[in-house]
Amino acid sequence: MVRRGYRQRLNYFLSMETTVTSKDKNYFIELLRFVFCFILVLHHSPFKCPSGAPAYWGAPVFFKYGAICVEFFYMLTGYFSIKHIEDHRDSVMGMTDTTKYTVKKLIRLLPYTTIAIIGSYLLEFFTKNDLSLVDRLKIFQNLPSELLVMPMTGQIEISFASYRCAHLWFLSCMLIALPVVMYLSVKCNDLFKGYLVWFLPFMLLGYMRFRWEDCIFAWGSYGYFLYGGIIRAFADIMLGGAVYYTVRAIKAKGFIPGRLLRWIFSLCEIMLLAFIIFSCNRIELPAYDQIFVIMMIWIMLVITLSDISYSGVVFSGPLSFIWSFLGKISVPVYCIHWTVFRYMVNGLFAEFGYWLKICINICICIMIYLVVSRITRRLKQSQ
């Protein structure tokens, strides 16, 4: 009886789904998930995989400013979260409900974050042969906090030495910011959709620009009240809310562009994507330009999600399963690639070229995704 109850609870958590259904899915967005995730992988590569890294325009590696891709994922999270609020306004009543929604989103990532975090700690434990056993055991003191995605609460000093999976700050900040933003949407809806989503993000981005001079990506730097990453999360999730209200207004007015306008919007969409990718690869990207790129991401999302371009039609064809697969693997690739890079520093991969290491990294992440998906499916079928 106890075992059956446990399995029912496990199945409940495994079956939690907070994304859109296949019927409503925009497959171009799924492709963009992978594109921006791949840029982040290349952005992180010099930290853990420097051997053979290419020099490009004098920069140490491709996509020096690839961190701006994080804004895309935060905005997308904000869009779907506010959409969830508006679609379930009668059932989402307060902070408890918004926190549950956030936890449900994070639970889907736990298999991958757990593998990445435990793998990083074990790897460091077995490779730090110059330390005593006691010192190597001390490595694990921060493990519980990272497993619970809590480091950005201040429990761990924000540094590469103590933060084994540094890139997961994204999830930690989302855990803190998303319930609050959703709660404001529930309790102060007029204020939220009429003012906050349009003005507060720019105030926060401006604060970051002046607080940390020429960089608004200082996720681990501490401001007067919060870490930079948490401020980024609040600003970008609210911008995602602004995307939702803009898209809803376009659809509510029944705006159906003609063929010429659709081609124009499609061209703008492609040009915006190219501009964003180019900006990620610039040698220098001043803070004002960073804010401008964020706005270009915002406009691109509005065009894509409002279905006024041809991207939704083109990518929903017979190859849609490919874009869907790429979107799905972006989650494990993001969560696990940092740990794989740490492992690939050892001598086994010393003779491997840079791009071969990148390909091996992504292939390992895909293999882990397939194994986890298989196990999850078997657990569901056993109920």
ZIWOFEN-V340969 format. One record per backbone hydrogen bond with DSSP energy under -1.0 kcal/mol. NH is the residue of the N-H (numbers start at 1). CO is the residue of the C=O. Records with the same first field share a line. If there is no record, write none. Layout:
BEGIN
NH = CO + CO
END
This chain:
BEGIN
5 = 1
6 = 2
7 = 3
8 = 4
9 = 5
10 = 6
11 = 7
12 = 8
13 = 9
14 = 10
15 = 11
30 = 26
31 = 27
32 = 28
33 = 29
34 = 30
35 = 31
36 = 32
37 = 33
38 = 34
39 = 35
40 = 36
41 = 37
42 = 38
43 = 39
44 = 40
45 = 41
47 = 44
49 = 45
53 = 50
56 = 59
59 = 56
65 = 280
66 = 63
68 = 65
69 = 66
70 = 67
71 = 68
73 = 69
74 = 70
75 = 71
76 = 72
77 = 73
78 = 74
79 = 75
80 = 76
81 = 77
82 = 78
83 = 79
84 = 80
85 = 81
86 = 82
87 = 83
88 = 84
92 = 88
98 = 94
99 = 95
100 = 96
101 = 97
102 = 98
103 = 99
104 = 100
105 = 101
106 = 102
107 = 103
109 = 106
113 = 109
114 = 110
115 = 111
116 = 112
117 = 113
118 = 114
119 = 115
120 = 116
121 = 117
122 = 118
123 = 119
124 = 120
125 = 121
126 = 122
127 = 123
128 = 124
129 = 127
131 = 128
136 = 132
137 = 133
138 = 134
140 = 137
141 = 138
143 = 140
146 = 142
147 = 143
148 = 144
149 = 146
150 = 145
153 = 150
154 = 151
159 = 157
163 = 159
168 = 165
169 = 166
170 = 167
172 = 168
173 = 169
174 = 170
175 = 171
176 = 172
177 = 173
178 = 174
181 = 177
182 = 178
183 = 179
184 = 180
185 = 181
186 = 182
187 = 183
188 = 184
192 = 188
193 = 189
194 = 190
195 = 191
196 = 191
197 = 192
198 = 195
199 = 195
200 = 196
203 = 199
204 = 200
205 = 201
206 = 202
207 = 203
208 = 204
209 = 205
210 = 206
211 = 207
212 = 208
215 = 212
219 = 217
221 = 218
223 = 226
228 = 221
229 = 219
231 = 227
232 = 228
233 = 229
234 = 230
235 = 231
236 = 232
237 = 233
238 = 234
239 = 235
240 = 236
241 = 237
242 = 238
243 = 239
244 = 240
245 = 241
246 = 242
247 = 243
248 = 244
249 = 245
250 = 246
251 = 247
252 = 248
253 = 249
254 = 251
255 = 250
262 = 258
263 = 259
264 = 260
265 = 261
266 = 262
267 = 263
268 = 264
269 = 265
270 = 266
271 = 267
272 = 268
273 = 269
274 = 270
275 = 271
276 = 272
277 = 273
278 = 274
279 = 275
280 = 276
282 = 279
290 = 286
291 = 287
292 = 288
293 = 289
294 = 290
295 = 291
296 = 292
297 = 293
298 = 294
299 = 295
300 = 296
301 = 297
302 = 298
303 = 299
304 = 300
305 = 301
306 = 302
307 = 304
308 = 303
314 = 310
315 = 311
320 = 317
322 = 319
323 = 319
324 = 320
325 = 321
326 = 322
327 = 323
328 = 324
329 = 325
331 = 328
333 = 329
334 = 330
335 = 331
336 = 332
337 = 333
340 = 336
341 = 337
342 = 338
343 = 339
344 = 340
346 = 343
349 = 346
350 = 347
352 = 349
357 = 353
358 = 354
359 = 355
360 = 356
361 = 357
362 = 358
363 = 359
364 = 360
365 = 361
366 = 362
367 = 363
368 = 364
369 = 365
370 = 366
371 = 367
372 = 368
373 = 369
374 = 370
375 = 371
376 = 372
377 = 373
378 = 374
379 = 375
380 = 376
381 = 377
382 = 378
383 = 380
END
